[in-house]
Amino acid sequence: MRVYEQLSRTIAIQNKVPGYVAARVIYSQPPWNAAVAFSLLDLHQLARETEAVFRRYASQPVRPRGGSDKNTRLALEAVNRLSDAVPDIVVEEADRDLNSWIRKSRVVLGELELPQRLPRLPGQNEPACPFCNRRSLRMFPLKGAIVCILPLCKDEDGRKPVARMEFSKFTQNWELVWQDSVVGIPA
């Protein structure tokens, strides 16, 4: 499990967490990254809860486990072994839970970027997508991409709308340039 190993290594390395700035600091900051620590603890809990559910469905006694990394690995291995004795819908739900944890962990590790609303001046509405006329445009700042988050939104060629921000020398303003090089919706 690549993400699990990265989380373990990240917690082992003491991250610099910005401290709380106040007139007087009454406590010290923990010597770890809290978001990464919570993500790792979520996996420990998810593994044990899933194992308990699978054991109940397989008519086996529930085995409480301690909080060590080894016990988490054993719980995940037990989930894998017991998956044949559990109804498919329960396995699919456990799979969704684990994939959700993986996605959240990738966000914490900086491997995955969440979409953000487009910046705008106070009091102004969000710009509408020129293809579906909904206020559903979101940006991925690290990628430099702006997309419509509605799954059914497509351009004239049936492609998902994707744009990038460029400064126009003609209008002296930031504008969206779509995948077909059409300029629209000044920022």
C-alpha positions in Angstrom: 0.0 0.0 0.0 1.9 3.0 -1.3 -0.2 5.7 0.3 -0.1 3.9 3.7 3.7 3.7 3.6 4.0 7.4 2.7 1.7 8.3 5.6 3.8 6.3 8.0 7.0 7.9 6.8 5.5 11.4 6.9 4.4 11.0 10.5 7.8 9.6 11.4 9.4 12.8 10.0 8.9 15.7 12.3 7.0 18.3 10.2 7.2 22.0 10.8 3.7 23.1 11.8 3.1 26.8 12.1 2.4 27.6 15.7 -0.5 29.5 17.1 0.4 33.2 17.3 -0.9 34.9 20.4 0.3 37.2 23.1 1.3 34.2 25.1 1.6 30.5 23.9 0.2 28.3 26.7 1.0 25.0 24.9 3.5 23.6 22.5 2.6 22.3 19.0 2.7 18.6 18.5 5.8 17.3 16.7 3.8 15.9 13.7 1.5 17.0 10.9 -2.0 16.7 12.4 -3.8 16.2 9.0 -1.5 13.3 8.2 -1.9 11.8 11.7 -5.7 12.0 11.6 -5.6 10.3 8.1 -3.5 7.5 9.5 -5.7 7.0 12.5 -8.7 6.9 10.2 -7.2 4.0 8.4 -6.6 2.2 11.7 -10.2 2.7 12.6 -11.6 1.8 9.1 -9.6 -1.4 9.0 -10.9 -2.6 12.4 -14.5 -1.6 11.7 -14.5 -3.3 8.3 -13.0 -6.4 9.8 -15.7 -6.5 12.5 -18.5 -6.1 10.0 -17.0 -8.8 7.7 -16.6 -11.2 10.6 -20.2 -10.7 11.6 -21.4 -11.5 8.1 -19.1 -14.6 8.0 -20.6 -15.8 11.3 -17.2 -15.5 13.0 -16.4 -14.0 16.4 -15.4 -10.4 16.3 -11.7 -10.1 17.2 -10.7 -6.8 19.0 -7.3 -5.7 17.9 -4.8 -3.3 19.4 -3.8 0.0 17.8 -0.4 -1.0 16.3 0.5 -0.9 12.6 0.9 -4.7 12.6 -2.7 -5.1 13.9 -4.0 -2.8 11.2 -2.2 -4.8 8.6 -3.6 -8.0 10.0 -7.1 -6.5 10.0 -6.8 -5.5 6.4 -5.5 -9.0 5.5 -8.5 -10.5 7.4 -10.8 -8.2 5.4 -9.3 -9.5 2.2 -9.7 -13.2 3.3 -13.3 -12.7 4.5 -14.5 -10.8 1.4 -15.7 -14.1 -0.3 -18.0 -14.9 2.6 -19.6 -11.4 2.6 -22.4 -10.2 0.3 -21.2 -8.2 -2.7 -23.0 -5.1 -1.6 -21.1 -5.0 1.7 -17.8 -5.5 -0.1 -18.6 -2.7 -2.5 -19.4 -0.4 0.4 -16.1 -1.3 2.1 -14.3 -0.7 -1.2 -16.0 2.8 -1.5 -14.9 3.6 2.1 -11.3 2.5 1.4 -11.2 4.5 -1.9 -12.6 7.5 -0.1 -9.8 7.2 2.5 -7.2 6.9 -0.2 -8.5 10.0 -2.0 -8.5 12.0 1.3 -5.0 10.8 2.0 -3.7 11.8 -1.4 -5.1 15.3 -0.7 -3.3 15.4 2.6 0.0 14.3 1.0 -0.4 16.9 -1.8 -0.7 14.3 -4.6 -4.3 15.3 -5.4 -5.7 18.8 -5.7 -9.3 19.7 -4.8 -11.2 22.0 -7.1 -11.7 25.6 -5.9 -14.2 28.3 -6.9 -12.9 31.0 -9.3 -11.8 34.2 -7.6 -14.1 37.2 -8.1 -14.6 40.6 -6.7 -16.9 41.0 -3.6 -20.5 41.3 -4.6 -20.0 39.7 -8.0 -21.5 36.4 -9.1 -19.4 33.5 -10.2 -18.9 33.3 -13.9 -21.2 30.8 -15.7 -19.8 28.0 -17.9 -20.2 29.1 -21.5 -21.3 25.6 -22.5 -24.0 24.8 -19.9 -24.7 28.3 -18.6 -24.4 27.1 -15.0 -22.2 28.5 -12.3 -20.1 25.3 -12.1 -16.6 26.4 -13.1 -13.9 25.3 -10.7 -10.1 25.8 -10.9 -7.2 23.6 -10.1 -4.5 26.2 -9.3 -1.5 23.9 -9.3 -2.4 22.4 -12.7 -3.5 25.8 -14.0 -6.7 24.3 -15.3 -10.3 25.5 -15.1 -13.1 23.0 -15.7 -16.9 22.7 -15.5 -17.6 20.2 -12.8 -21.0 19.1 -14.2 -20.5 15.6 -15.6 -22.9 16.1 -18.6 -21.4 19.4 -19.7 -19.7 19.1 -23.1 -18.5 21.5 -25.8 -19.6 21.4 -29.5 -17.2 18.6 -30.2 -18.4 16.4 -27.2 -15.3 17.2 -25.1 -15.3 18.2 -21.4 -14.7 21.9 -21.2 -11.2 22.8 -20.0 -9.7 26.3 -19.9 -6.5 28.0 -18.7 -6.0 31.6 -17.5 -3.9 33.9 -19.7 -3.2 37.6 -19.6 -4.5 39.2 -22.8 -2.2 41.9 -24.3 -5.2 43.1 -26.3 -7.7 43.7 -23.4 -5.0 44.1 -20.7 -7.0 41.7 -18.5 -6.9 38.0 -17.4 -9.1 35.8 -19.6 -10.1 32.2 -19.9 -8.8 30.4 -22.9 -10.6 27.2 -23.7 -9.2 24.0 -25.2 -10.2 25.1 -28.7 -8.4 28.4 -28.2 -11.6 30.4 -27.9 -11.3 33.3 -25.4 -14.2 34.0 -23.1 -15.4 35.1 -19.6 -12.8 37.8 -18.5 -11.6 37.1 -15.0 
